[in-house]
Amino acid sequence: MVKKVLIGVGVLIVVLFTAVFISIKSAQGQPPPTITANFTDLSKIERISRYRSCAGHVTVPQNGSENKRNMKHYFWVKPEFNKAKTVEIYSPYDGFVADVRAEPNMNLEGEMWITPMQIFGLVPPLGVWSFSVQHIDIRPDLKLGDKVKAGELIGWLAVSQNRGDSFDIVYGKSGFPPKTIDNWTDPFADLDSVFTYMSDAVFAQYQQKGIATKADLIISKAKRDQNLCQYQDEGPYFSNQDESSNWTVLK
């Protein structure tokens, strides 16, 4: 009897792992998901760091294709809105909560990954283009595997005295295992700007704030390669983070 139970459990594990593998391979062949809903209220945002800026710390793919740059966006909040439960964060498309974590000792109050609907909800977002937002207070009832709809509230800006008044937006593929690059633990297999995959309808909200084109929020690889960011000491944080070339200011 015990032997039959063990065999049954083994078969179930094999079936589950097979389903996970098929789900990941299927999702990896899908195009990156389109941003169909804005993930925050732009009236509360002062400025946005440009893709490949020298703001913050190094954020690059693990494969070494790019270095000494930040390939995510910081959304800097206006001072009057830097309060708990004040700056709402929304899901940018229909999907699943694929990862949630918090490491307050590393100034990471809360992080959430949202994968597109093509992938099974409890599958980690390895190698799958996904949306991630960091430094937020996650809506307490949301948990791993939950479905979220485009425009649904997923959390709020996390107020912190240990870092800037901002949250981070990442559009990328999670890699495993993490890799140490210039004193920073790098979890990304690949990265791109969230604005590259934003629908025209959503980007129109940014145009109303004075951003004419998506290119205004992106520094090209060629331009950054000619002028690499410079570290404070040995990294991972950059010097001259407040230079105007790092930021696009909203009107």
Backbone bond lengths (Angstrom), bond angles and torsions (degrees), N, CA, C in turn:
res aa  C-N    CA-C-N  psi(-1)  N-CA   C-N-CA  omega(-1)  CA-C   N-CA-C  phi
1 M - - - 1.455 - - 1.528 111.02 -
2 V 1.364 115.12 -46.43 1.465 119.96 179.68 1.521 110.21 -62.74
3 K 1.340 115.80 -39.04 1.461 120.31 -179.38 1.531 110.32 -63.27
4 K 1.331 116.88 -41.30 1.462 120.62 179.60 1.527 111.19 -64.38
5 V 1.338 115.36 -39.67 1.471 119.89 178.73 1.523 109.84 -63.24
6 L 1.330 116.42 -44.92 1.459 120.57 -179.55 1.527 111.13 -63.09
7 I 1.318 116.25 -40.25 1.467 120.09 177.70 1.527 110.10 -63.68
8 G 1.348 115.55 -41.71 1.466 119.98 179.28 1.519 111.83 -63.00
9 V 1.336 115.88 -42.43 1.473 120.37 178.09 1.524 110.37 -63.79
10 G 1.322 115.90 -42.09 1.459 120.24 179.24 1.519 112.08 -61.53
11 V 1.338 115.51 -43.54 1.468 120.05 178.44 1.527 110.24 -62.35
12 L 1.343 116.29 -41.83 1.469 120.69 -179.76 1.529 110.81 -62.45
13 I 1.335 116.35 -41.78 1.465 120.33 179.08 1.519 110.72 -63.15
14 V 1.338 115.83 -43.55 1.468 119.74 178.91 1.521 110.90 -61.73
15 V 1.334 116.35 -42.88 1.466 120.71 179.46 1.529 110.92 -62.57
16 L 1.342 116.16 -43.03 1.465 120.36 -179.69 1.523 111.07 -64.35
17 F 1.334 116.87 -45.69 1.459 119.85 179.32 1.523 111.37 -64.14
18 T 1.328 116.64 -36.17 1.468 120.16 177.29 1.521 110.57 -65.18
19 A 1.343 116.01 -42.30 1.460 120.34 179.06 1.525 111.11 -63.68
20 V 1.330 116.23 -41.03 1.468 120.62 178.09 1.522 110.34 -63.01
21 F 1.332 116.39 -45.57 1.467 121.03 -179.21 1.525 110.83 -61.47
22 I 1.330 116.56 -46.23 1.466 120.40 179.88 1.520 111.01 -63.44
23 S 1.344 115.69 -40.24 1.462 120.38 179.69 1.519 111.04 -62.63
24 I 1.340 116.86 -45.10 1.463 120.65 179.93 1.516 110.91 -64.91
25 K 1.331 117.83 -46.23 1.462 120.54 -179.12 1.522 110.90 -62.90
26 S 1.322 116.51 -38.96 1.464 119.99 178.36 1.519 111.04 -64.69
27 A 1.341 116.62 -45.06 1.468 121.19 -178.99 1.519 111.36 -66.58
28 Q 1.339 117.43 -34.62 1.456 120.38 -179.64 1.523 111.48 -65.43
29 G 1.320 116.89 -23.55 1.457 120.29 178.30 1.515 113.75 -87.66
30 Q 1.332 117.18 -3.62 1.455 121.62 -178.83 1.531 110.26 -86.01
31 P 1.337 117.77 150.18 1.465 119.67 175.10 1.516 110.86 -66.52
32 P 1.336 118.32 155.49 1.470 120.36 178.17 1.522 110.74 -57.78
33 P 1.330 117.71 142.44 1.461 120.65 -178.12 1.529 111.82 -68.08
34 T 1.320 115.85 144.48 1.462 121.81 179.22 1.520 110.28 -85.24
35 I 1.324 115.92 137.51 1.462 121.28 176.21 1.530 107.60 -76.48
36 T 1.319 116.57 110.37 1.463 120.92 -175.80 1.520 113.25 -107.45
37 A 1.336 117.51 -4.39 1.464 121.82 177.69 1.522 108.11 -143.15
38 N 1.326 116.14 139.73 1.462 118.29 177.80 1.529 109.26 -69.81
39 F 1.338 115.67 143.67 1.447 120.22 -173.00 1.523 112.91 -95.81
40 T 1.335 117.63 4.21 1.459 119.89 174.35 1.519 109.94 -161.77
41 D 1.323 116.37 169.51 1.462 123.30 178.29 1.529 108.03 -89.33
42 L 1.322 117.21 110.98 1.462 121.13 -173.75 1.523 113.10 -67.81
43 S 1.313 117.99 -17.92 1.464 119.39 177.65 1.529 111.16 -66.78
44 K 1.332 117.38 -14.44 1.462 122.10 -179.48 1.530 112.31 -102.13
45 I 1.335 116.47 2.27 1.465 121.71 -176.70 1.528 110.48 -106.48
46 E 1.320 116.00 131.52 1.469 122.44 -179.36 1.517 112.15 -88.75
47 R 1.332 116.80 -44.35 1.459 121.45 -176.54 1.525 109.45 -157.64
48 I 1.344 114.92 162.10 1.463 122.08 -179.48 1.522 108.07 -130.73
49 S 1.323 117.13 131.23 1.461 119.00 176.99 1.526 109.54 -72.00
50 R 1.308 115.46 145.25 1.461 120.76 -178.47 1.531 110.33 -80.76
51 Y 1.316 115.65 148.79 1.461 121.63 176.27 1.525 108.61 -62.94
52 R 1.318 117.43 129.95 1.461 126.84 -173.47 1.535 112.01 73.61
53 S 1.315 117.08 26.28 1.461 120.66 177.43 1.525 110.61 -73.16
54 C 1.341 114.83 175.90 1.466 121.67 172.72 1.529 109.87 -106.46
55 A 1.311 116.95 26.84 1.466 121.77 175.77 1.530 109.30 -88.44
56 G 1.332 115.92 148.24 1.466 119.42 174.90 1.517 113.17 70.00
57 H 1.328 115.69 -131.23 1.470 121.39 -175.72 1.521 109.93 -125.22
58 V 1.315 115.64 166.61 1.459 121.15 -179.68 1.531 110.22 -59.45
59 T 1.327 115.91 133.33 1.466 122.66 175.03 1.523 106.61 -143.25
60 V 1.327 116.52 104.66 1.461 122.18 -173.31 1.529 109.32 -141.74
61 P 1.349 117.87 164.83 1.466 119.67 174.98 1.525 111.73 -67.86
62 Q 1.312 115.75 154.36 1.455 121.06 -178.83 1.531 112.83 -69.10
63 N 1.334 117.61 -19.91 1.467 120.83 -171.93 1.524 114.15 -79.24
64 G 1.325 118.55 -0.63 1.456 120.88 176.91 1.517 115.01 79.17
65 S 1.326 117.82 8.18 1.467 120.71 -178.93 1.528 112.23 -68.75
66 E 1.347 116.71 -23.07 1.460 121.15 177.17 1.525 107.97 -142.26
67 N 1.341 115.69 151.97 1.465 119.35 -178.54 1.521 110.63 -149.83
68 K 1.332 115.96 161.42 1.466 123.47 177.64 1.523 112.55 50.14
69 R 1.334 115.66 60.14 1.466 122.75 177.44 1.522 108.32 -165.37
70 N 1.321 116.14 166.11 1.461 121.30 178.31 1.526 108.64 -114.87
71 M 1.334 115.99 111.34 1.459 121.40 -174.28 1.530 111.53 -102.06
72 K 1.328 114.55 44.84 1.459 121.54 169.97 1.522 107.11 -142.75
73 H 1.308 117.15 179.21 1.463 121.49 -178.33 1.524 110.16 -119.11
74 Y 1.347 115.37 131.88 1.458 120.93 169.45 1.528 108.35 -94.69
75 F 1.310 116.00 129.47 1.456 121.69 173.61 1.527 107.34 -102.15
76 W 1.339 115.15 107.62 1.460 121.48 -175.20 1.523 109.44 -90.07
77 V 1.309 115.56 125.26 1.456 121.96 -172.39 1.534 110.78 -88.67
78 K 1.324 116.07 142.84 1.465 120.34 174.59 1.527 109.32 -61.03
79 P 1.342 117.40 141.22 1.469 120.59 -174.37 1.521 114.16 -53.70
80 E 1.340 117.09 -37.25 1.467 119.16 -176.49 1.525 113.39 -68.98
81 F 1.343 116.39 -13.45 1.466 119.76 -179.74 1.530 112.44 -106.49
82 N 1.318 116.86 5.18 1.463 120.40 -178.47 1.528 109.94 -81.02
83 K 1.325 114.15 68.96 1.461 121.59 -177.80 1.529 108.51 -137.89
84 A 1.300 115.18 156.29 1.468 120.31 179.78 1.527 110.95 -61.44
85 K 1.337 115.64 140.10 1.465 123.34 175.99 1.537 111.96 56.14
86 T 1.340 116.93 36.48 1.461 121.41 -176.84 1.523 112.84 -115.61
87 V 1.335 117.31 -40.16 1.470 121.31 179.49 1.523 107.93 -101.65
88 E 1.317 115.80 106.04 1.465 121.31 -175.91 1.528 111.20 -78.02
89 I 1.333 115.47 146.35 1.458 122.95 175.24 1.535 107.74 -119.90
90 Y 1.339 115.65 133.75 1.465 121.06 -175.54 1.531 111.28 -121.48
91 S 1.323 115.81 157.01 1.461 120.37 174.32 1.528 109.61 -70.23
92 P 1.335 117.99 136.18 1.468 120.70 -177.40 1.523 114.40 -84.51
93 Y 1.321 117.23 -11.09 1.468 121.50 178.92 1.531 108.34 -163.19
94 D 1.330 116.13 171.45 1.463 120.58 174.36 1.525 108.74 -69.98
95 G 1.326 117.03 129.98 1.449 118.94 -179.40 1.511 112.73 -171.48
96 F 1.338 114.46 -163.78 1.457 121.65 179.48 1.527 109.91 -118.92
97 V 1.325 116.24 147.78 1.459 121.27 169.38 1.526 106.71 -74.13
98 A 1.335 115.82 107.85 1.462 119.93 -172.86 1.519 113.26 -98.53
99 D 1.331 116.87 -19.28 1.461 119.36 178.79 1.523 108.48 -161.23
100 V 1.298 116.48 137.99 1.466 122.22 172.98 1.521 107.30 -137.62
101 R 1.327 115.81 137.75 1.464 118.45 177.81 1.516 109.57 -157.35
102 A 1.313 115.71 161.48 1.449 122.52 177.26 1.520 108.45 -147.70
103 E 1.327 116.11 133.32 1.454 122.67 176.75 1.527 108.03 -135.63
104 P 1.341 117.64 75.87 1.463 121.12 -176.75 1.528 113.54 -55.98
105 N 1.334 117.35 -31.18 1.468 120.55 179.63 1.525 111.79 -67.28
106 M 1.363 116.71 -16.11 1.461 121.61 177.50 1.534 110.87 -112.19
107 N 1.339 116.02 21.47 1.467 122.56 179.79 1.532 112.28 60.72
108 L 1.331 116.22 29.66 1.458 120.31 174.54 1.524 107.55 -115.43
109 E 1.348 114.53 92.13 1.462 119.01 -174.65 1.522 111.68 -66.62
110 G 1.312 117.42 -43.25 1.454 120.96 178.36 1.518 110.26 -163.87
111 E 1.321 116.63 141.95 1.469 122.73 178.41 1.523 108.60 -136.33
112 M 1.328 116.23 141.76 1.459 120.79 177.34 1.526 110.07 -135.37
113 W 1.333 115.41 136.26 1.459 122.30 172.11 1.532 108.22 -108.08
114 I 1.324 116.30 136.15 1.464 121.49 176.86 1.527 108.29 -122.49
115 T 1.332 115.52 118.15 1.456 120.98 178.07 1.524 109.78 -95.16
116 P 1.337 117.17 156.82 1.463 120.00 178.19 1.520 111.73 -68.58
117 M 1.315 116.39 166.68 1.460 122.06 -174.33 1.522 113.35 -66.31
118 Q 1.351 117.36 -17.37 1.465 119.11 -176.99 1.521 113.14 -68.20
119 I 1.319 117.59 -14.23 1.465 120.10 -176.69 1.523 109.99 -109.94
120 F 1.302 116.25 143.50 1.469 121.73 179.24 1.524 110.04 -59.00
121 G 1.329 116.11 138.13 1.450 121.82 -169.36 1.517 116.16 -59.62
122 L 1.330 118.94 -31.14 1.456 120.39 -176.20 1.522 113.00 -96.56
123 V 1.336 116.56 10.58 1.458 120.49 178.55 1.526 109.13 -87.56
124 P 1.342 119.13 129.78 1.472 119.94 177.43 1.522 110.31 -62.97
125 P 1.348 117.98 149.87 1.466 120.90 -171.59 1.522 113.86 -80.53
126 L 1.323 118.25 41.61 1.456 121.60 -178.29 1.519 110.69 -71.10
127 G 1.334 116.19 121.57 1.451 120.69 176.02 1.508 114.62 71.26
128 V 1.324 118.19 13.46 1.462 122.46 -177.67 1.527 108.83 -116.77
129 W 1.320 117.78 129.00 1.455 120.49 177.39 1.527 109.27 -60.74
130 S 1.323 115.47 124.40 1.460 121.58 -174.65 1.523 109.88 -145.04
131 F 1.324 114.88 166.31 1.463 123.56 176.74 1.519 108.45 -103.15
132 S 1.330 116.04 136.08 1.457 120.17 177.04 1.522 109.08 -134.07
133 V 1.320 115.66 140.83 1.466 121.71 174.62 1.516 108.05 -127.78
134 Q 1.343 116.01 134.98 1.455 122.12 -175.27 1.524 110.79 -122.42
135 H 1.320 115.45 157.51 1.466 123.94 -179.38 1.527 110.81 67.49
136 I 1.323 115.23 51.64 1.460 120.35 177.46 1.532 110.56 -130.38
137 D 1.307 114.80 158.22 1.458 121.53 166.84 1.519 106.89 -90.07
138 I 1.311 116.59 110.16 1.461 121.25 -175.32 1.524 110.40 -73.42
139 R 1.310 116.48 138.36 1.466 120.61 177.12 1.523 108.84 -52.39
140 P 1.323 118.89 123.25 1.471 121.24 -166.58 1.523 115.30 -62.35
141 D 1.320 118.22 -25.00 1.469 118.82 -177.82 1.518 112.53 -86.72
142 L 1.326 118.63 -8.96 1.462 120.42 179.60 1.521 110.47 -78.64
143 K 1.331 115.32 139.32 1.463 119.63 179.90 1.522 109.54 -141.96
144 L 1.297 115.13 169.47 1.452 122.40 -178.72 1.527 110.83 -54.46
145 G 1.321 116.54 130.65 1.462 121.95 178.02 1.512 114.91 92.56
146 D 1.336 118.12 -9.50 1.465 120.70 -179.96 1.530 110.91 -67.94
147 K 1.327 115.57 144.05 1.457 120.80 173.17 1.523 109.32 -81.97
148 V 1.326 115.68 141.83 1.465 120.80 173.72 1.525 108.14 -130.49
149 K 1.304 116.09 147.71 1.460 122.33 -179.55 1.521 109.62 -101.10
150 A 1.318 116.27 153.98 1.455 121.07 175.91 1.519 109.74 -55.80
151 G 1.327 117.01 127.91 1.455 122.10 -179.49 1.514 115.03 86.76
152 E 1.332 117.61 -0.50 1.469 120.42 -179.98 1.529 110.48 -78.30
153 L 1.313 116.91 138.63 1.465 121.85 177.69 1.525 110.30 -63.04
154 I 1.343 116.33 128.85 1.463 120.59 177.17 1.526 112.28 -119.71
155 G 1.340 117.55 -11.46 1.454 119.49 179.70 1.511 111.92 168.99
156 W 1.347 114.54 -166.05 1.464 122.13 -178.02 1.526 109.18 -140.31
157 L 1.314 116.67 157.05 1.461 120.72 171.08 1.521 109.85 -51.59
158 A 1.327 116.76 133.69 1.461 121.54 176.10 1.522 108.62 -89.32
159 V 1.316 116.63 120.23 1.462 121.56 179.23 1.525 108.89 -76.26
160 S 1.338 116.17 132.60 1.459 120.07 -176.92 1.522 110.35 -143.10
161 Q 1.323 116.11 143.41 1.457 121.50 174.85 1.527 111.58 -94.27
162 N 1.342 116.81 -3.65 1.459 120.70 -174.20 1.521 114.02 -102.51
163 R 1.329 117.33 -1.68 1.459 120.04 -179.65 1.521 108.26 -153.00
164 G 1.336 116.38 -175.94 1.455 121.24 -178.57 1.514 113.32 -70.87
165 D 1.316 115.32 166.23 1.473 121.58 -178.08 1.525 109.52 -84.15
166 S 1.320 116.45 70.48 1.456 119.57 -172.63 1.519 111.14 -151.15
167 F 1.331 114.99 164.02 1.456 121.10 167.15 1.522 107.63 -125.18
168 D 1.333 116.37 160.18 1.461 122.22 -173.76 1.523 110.34 -108.72
169 I 1.327 115.67 138.29 1.459 121.37 175.24 1.526 109.00 -115.99
170 V 1.327 115.54 124.24 1.462 122.26 -179.41 1.521 108.86 -122.01
171 Y 1.332 115.84 138.06 1.456 121.32 172.41 1.522 105.20 -125.26
172 G 1.326 116.52 108.18 1.450 117.48 -173.05 1.508 113.98 -166.12
173 K 1.332 113.87 -170.68 1.452 122.84 175.94 1.520 108.22 -115.45
174 S 1.305 115.92 130.95 1.455 120.23 177.52 1.525 109.76 -76.49
175 G 1.317 116.49 136.90 1.465 120.94 179.10 1.517 111.05 -115.14
176 F 1.317 116.50 158.06 1.466 120.80 178.85 1.524 108.94 -146.06
177 P 1.329 116.84 135.95 1.465 127.74 -1.19 1.513 111.28 -80.09
178 P 1.344 117.64 166.24 1.466 119.75 174.76 1.527 110.57 -60.91
179 K 1.334 115.24 155.29 1.459 121.13 -178.02 1.526 109.15 -127.98
180 T 1.317 117.39 137.69 1.466 120.71 178.91 1.520 110.03 -84.15
181 I 1.334 115.75 121.67 1.463 122.38 178.19 1.524 108.44 -128.84
182 D 1.315 116.62 116.70 1.470 122.21 176.61 1.531 111.51 50.14
183 N 1.331 115.05 49.56 1.475 122.56 176.99 1.520 113.34 68.33
184 W 1.316 117.49 20.57 1.467 121.13 177.34 1.524 108.74 -127.58
185 T 1.321 116.68 136.72 1.458 121.52 178.15 1.522 109.05 -81.18
186 D 1.322 116.43 111.35 1.468 123.63 -172.14 1.527 110.53 -97.25
187 P 1.351 118.58 114.75 1.471 120.97 -179.54 1.521 114.19 -101.96
188 F 1.352 118.89 10.43 1.462 120.57 -168.85 1.526 113.39 -107.98
189 A 1.337 115.70 125.32 1.460 120.58 174.35 1.526 110.91 -77.33
190 D 1.327 116.67 -31.14 1.460 121.19 179.38 1.524 108.42 -159.54
191 L 1.335 116.11 159.11 1.458 121.38 -177.65 1.520 110.06 -144.91
192 D 1.318 115.81 153.20 1.455 122.42 173.65 1.521 107.03 -153.80
193 S 1.323 115.93 169.55 1.459 119.24 176.92 1.518 110.27 -80.38
194 V 1.315 116.70 136.52 1.458 121.36 177.83 1.529 110.73 -60.46
195 F 1.338 116.90 -26.45 1.462 119.68 -177.96 1.527 112.48 -72.98
196 T 1.314 117.06 -21.79 1.464 120.30 177.32 1.524 111.47 -60.99
197 Y 1.329 116.56 -30.82 1.462 121.64 -174.56 1.525 112.70 -112.17
198 M 1.312 115.78 19.70 1.463 120.98 -179.45 1.528 109.94 -88.59
199 S 1.324 116.63 133.54 1.470 120.63 178.90 1.520 109.80 -64.71
200 D 1.331 116.05 155.15 1.460 121.11 179.28 1.525 110.86 -61.28
201 A 1.332 116.32 -35.89 1.465 120.19 -179.10 1.526 110.95 -63.39
202 V 1.334 116.69 -40.84 1.467 119.91 178.95 1.518 110.28 -72.44
203 F 1.332 116.89 -42.79 1.463 118.71 -178.27 1.527 111.86 -64.91
204 A 1.310 117.57 -23.63 1.463 120.36 177.19 1.528 111.47 -57.08
205 Q 1.336 116.78 -29.55 1.470 120.19 177.38 1.527 111.00 -66.30
206 Y 1.324 116.84 -33.81 1.458 121.24 177.70 1.534 110.28 -74.42
207 Q 1.316 115.76 -35.86 1.465 118.76 176.55 1.519 111.38 -62.48
208 Q 1.318 116.53 -34.92 1.465 120.30 176.47 1.524 111.60 -65.84
209 K 1.329 117.16 -18.25 1.458 121.99 177.75 1.526 111.99 -98.72
210 G 1.338 116.10 15.02 1.453 120.33 173.41 1.508 116.50 93.96
211 I 1.346 118.46 5.62 1.462 121.46 178.44 1.525 107.68 -95.03
212 A 1.321 117.16 107.35 1.460 121.10 -170.88 1.530 112.56 -69.54
213 T 1.329 116.86 -46.31 1.463 120.88 -176.45 1.518 110.30 -136.18
214 K 1.329 116.03 162.42 1.462 120.64 177.30 1.520 111.26 -63.67
215 A 1.332 116.13 -28.25 1.466 120.52 179.78 1.522 111.81 -63.28
216 D 1.326 117.53 -23.23 1.463 120.87 177.85 1.525 111.94 -66.06
217 L 1.324 116.82 -16.85 1.460 121.96 -178.34 1.527 112.57 -106.16
218 I 1.335 116.73 7.48 1.459 121.36 -174.19 1.530 109.91 -134.05
219 I 1.320 116.51 129.81 1.462 122.40 170.22 1.526 107.09 -95.61
220 S 1.298 117.75 128.16 1.462 120.68 -176.27 1.527 110.97 -66.62
221 K 1.325 115.48 155.10 1.468 120.57 177.95 1.523 110.50 -60.82
222 A 1.333 116.42 -42.94 1.465 120.04 -178.21 1.527 111.30 -60.79
223 K 1.325 116.44 -43.27 1.464 120.02 -179.44 1.520 111.30 -66.45
224 R 1.336 117.37 -42.23 1.473 119.28 179.80 1.515 110.87 -69.18
225 D 1.339 118.16 -37.02 1.462 120.64 178.91 1.527 111.45 -59.57
226 Q 1.330 116.21 -30.62 1.462 120.78 179.96 1.534 112.17 -79.94
227 N 1.321 116.61 -13.79 1.458 120.33 -176.22 1.530 108.95 -149.11
228 L 1.324 116.37 77.63 1.456 121.19 -176.35 1.528 110.94 -66.00
229 C 1.336 114.86 149.86 1.464 120.08 175.45 1.529 109.32 -66.55
230 Q 1.330 115.53 155.07 1.459 121.24 -179.71 1.528 109.78 -112.72
231 Y 1.324 115.99 139.40 1.456 121.79 -176.79 1.523 112.91 -86.84
232 Q 1.326 113.98 153.09 1.452 120.67 159.98 1.526 105.89 -79.14
233 D 1.305 118.23 122.15 1.469 122.27 -176.34 1.530 109.35 56.17
234 E 1.326 117.59 -124.94 1.470 121.00 -176.39 1.524 112.66 -102.41
235 G 1.318 117.68 12.68 1.456 119.90 -177.97 1.523 110.45 93.16
236 P 1.334 115.92 172.16 1.470 127.58 11.86 1.535 114.96 -91.20
237 Y 1.363 117.58 -3.53 1.465 118.98 -174.36 1.521 110.83 -86.77
238 F 1.338 114.64 144.20 1.455 121.19 -177.33 1.518 111.96 -89.63
239 S 1.320 115.77 156.63 1.464 122.01 171.01 1.537 108.27 -90.85
240 N 1.327 115.93 165.42 1.471 121.52 177.65 1.525 112.79 55.19
241 Q 1.316 115.97 44.08 1.460 120.19 -175.59 1.528 113.03 -70.13
242 D 1.327 117.17 -24.64 1.461 120.10 -176.73 1.520 113.42 -90.61
243 E 1.318 117.88 5.83 1.461 119.52 176.85 1.522 110.16 -57.93
244 S 1.321 116.29 140.37 1.471 121.15 -174.45 1.530 112.25 -61.39
245 S 1.329 117.25 -26.99 1.476 120.18 -178.73 1.516 112.15 -66.44
246 N 1.336 117.73 -17.13 1.462 121.21 179.70 1.518 112.95 -82.28
247 W 1.323 117.37 -15.11 1.451 121.24 -166.20 1.525 113.45 -129.55
248 T 1.326 115.40 148.88 1.459 123.16 168.17 1.512 107.35 -114.36
249 V 1.338 115.75 120.85 1.455 121.30 -175.36 1.536 109.71 -92.46
250 L 1.313 116.03 133.70 1.473 121.16 178.12 1.522 109.34 -86.79
251 K 1.309 116.10 146.63 1.467 119.56 178.48 1.523 110.03 -91.78
